[in-house]
């Protein structure tokens, strides 16, 4: 028996939540799968293809893949709390 704990707590900014709510069911399923993988394995999980971006205000924004064409952007809030700021496609 294997028990896997959640490593990260994901919270969604209002913009990201609205974008997710407006997606077709198939696309939403891909994002949900990626969020679950992220929460259990962390951003370093290879299939998430995580990259760091620097904003003009020098805060770090990160990007991870839900698929080859779908990405979500996030930032560290505090400890293991991650805020998903928005989603986008390549």
C-alpha positions as CSV (number, residue, x, y, z in Angstrom):
1,X,0.0,0.0,0.0
2,X,1.3,3.4,-1.0
3,X,0.2,6.6,0.7
4,X,1.1,9.8,-0.9
5,X,0.8,13.1,1.0
6,X,0.2,16.5,-0.5
7,X,3.4,18.6,-0.5
8,X,1.9,21.9,-1.7
9,X,-1.4,23.7,-1.1
10,X,-2.6,25.4,-4.3
11,X,-4.9,28.5,-4.1
12,X,-6.3,30.2,-7.1
13,X,-6.4,33.9,-7.8
14,X,-9.9,35.1,-8.9
15,X,-8.6,35.6,-12.5
16,X,-7.3,32.0,-12.6
17,X,-10.5,30.6,-11.1
18,X,-12.6,32.4,-13.7
19,X,-10.4,31.2,-16.5
20,X,-10.7,27.6,-15.3
21,X,-14.4,27.8,-14.9
22,X,-14.8,29.0,-18.5
23,X,-12.8,26.1,-20.0
24,X,-14.3,23.2,-21.9
25,X,-14.5,20.0,-19.8
26,X,-11.6,18.3,-21.7
27,X,-9.3,21.2,-21.1
28,X,-10.3,21.6,-17.4
29,X,-9.5,17.9,-16.9
30,X,-5.9,18.4,-18.2
31,X,-5.4,21.3,-15.8
32,X,-6.9,19.4,-12.9
33,X,-4.6,16.5,-13.5
34,X,-1.6,18.9,-13.6
35,X,-2.6,20.6,-10.4
36,X,-3.0,17.3,-8.7
37,X,0.5,16.2,-9.9
38,X,1.9,19.6,-8.8
39,X,0.4,19.3,-5.3
40,X,1.7,15.8,-4.7
41,X,5.1,16.0,-6.4
42,X,6.0,19.6,-6.4
43,X,7.1,22.0,-9.2
44,X,10.3,20.1,-9.9
45,X,8.3,17.1,-11.3
46,X,9.7,16.6,-14.8
47,X,6.5,16.4,-16.8
48,X,5.4,19.8,-15.5
49,X,8.3,21.5,-17.3
50,X,8.5,24.4,-14.8
51,X,10.3,27.6,-15.7
52,X,10.9,30.8,-13.7
53,X,10.1,34.3,-15.1
54,X,11.1,37.6,-13.6
55,X,8.5,40.4,-13.5
56,X,9.3,44.1,-13.8
57,X,8.7,44.5,-10.0
58,X,11.4,41.8,-9.5
59,X,9.0,39.2,-8.1
60,X,9.3,35.7,-9.4
61,X,6.5,34.2,-11.5
62,X,6.8,30.5,-12.4
63,X,5.2,28.6,-15.3
64,X,4.3,24.9,-15.4
65,X,2.7,22.8,-18.1
66,X,-0.6,21.1,-18.0
67,X,0.1,19.8,-21.6
68,X,2.4,20.8,-24.4
69,X,0.0,23.6,-25.3
70,X,-1.4,24.6,-21.9
71,X,0.4,26.4,-19.2
72,X,-0.4,27.8,-15.8
73,X,1.5,30.6,-14.0
74,X,2.0,30.7,-10.3
75,X,4.0,32.2,-7.4
76,X,5.1,31.1,-4.0
77,X,3.0,32.8,-1.3
78,X,4.3,31.4,2.0
79,X,6.1,28.1,2.7
80,X,4.3,25.4,0.7
81,X,1.4,27.7,-0.4
82,X,1.3,28.3,-4.1
83,X,-1.0,30.9,-5.8
84,X,-2.0,30.1,-9.4
85,X,-2.3,33.5,-10.9
86,X,-3.5,32.7,-14.4
87,X,-3.6,30.1,-17.2
88,X,-2.6,30.4,-20.8
89,X,-1.8,28.4,-23.9
90,X,1.4,28.4,-26.0
